[in-house]
Amino acid sequence: MGQAGMAEAAVRYLRSAGSARPVEPLPRPDLRCVGEDERAPVGPGEFRRVLGNFATGVAVVTSPAAEGESGPAGFACQSFSSLSLDPPLVTFMVGRTSATWPRIARAGVFCVNVLAAHQGALCRGFAVSGADRFAGVAYDAAPCSGSPRLADTLAWIDCTIHAVHTGGDHLIVVGRVDALGTGDEDAAPLLFHKGRFL
């Protein structure tokens, strides 16, 4: 059962339970910043090495040019995930220092382009800073947001920004899905594992 199947099963279960026993929220944990005199329990190199064993899919998140911008924005992303079936929500994480994120935030909308195995070079192009990432890239406009919908991808998800949360040195962006579709469903996905594409 995939993520969507598990989410659908959870929704069915919660609906079958009825409203007789409302779900009580869990207590919020005490949150605090790590003091400058405290050492992180895990170093960034070791964190990256161990977490690199988790293979992820790869996507390109795009948005149309916001007012005053010269062109569309986009970046390569391996932290994309489905979040909720009802309402349909997805999420991705972006570094707080990203130069592309403010442009997406100003647009208020985005399209997630799920890459196929043959699109490693396309992914690398969207991971480079300071270049015209859309040069020579075929795309059309996603139906709701107008964000670039890249050609030959496995799937596209057209979204409106729903919420943004902080998470350490990253932001957690939640998008409400307005439209979506698939490309060649028989094609293999582009995967990232231990620092390289599979």
Phi, psi and omega in degrees: 000125180282182181300317181295321179295318178295320179295318180296319178297321179295319178296316179299318181297312181297322178291324181289336180289342178074183183259010182296324182237094179297149179286124179276132178292145176287150178296142179287137177289155175288123182252142176206159177280151175285128180292153181296335180272000180262140179268136177298138182294338181225132178286153182298326179295314179293321177302311180296319182297312183290314181292340177295346177286347178270110180288137179234156169284171182230138180224165170242123178265125182236160172212156179287167177294125174283169181303129181089352179272151183275343182189180182291166179242156177188153176210154177284139188218130175246009182249029179275144178203153168287151184235314186214142177271323184222095006281162181287111181232147173231168179216152169214159178248144180220141180298142181298334182270003181301132176280341182276326184304315180302327179291320177293318180299319179295324179291325179080001182218163177200164175232129175266123179252109183278120189277148176268165186303329183277004186254029178299319180294322177298317179299314180299323179297325180274358177261353183273135178273147172079005181250164173281097187293340182263001181298122178074007182265128179277131177200162170233186183267129174299146192296328183261312186270338187078005178295151176300125175253107188289146181287149172067021177277165179287324183200160175221144181228115185264124192224158167250139178297125184258320181197157175225128180238154177273147177208084180064234181272010179236166170250142178256110184260127178252130179241140174270127185282125179258330179198157178198164180190176182237161173256237179280101184290347179270350181286152179280151179278157171278125181242150178239127184210128178051044174081009180214161178282146175253000000 
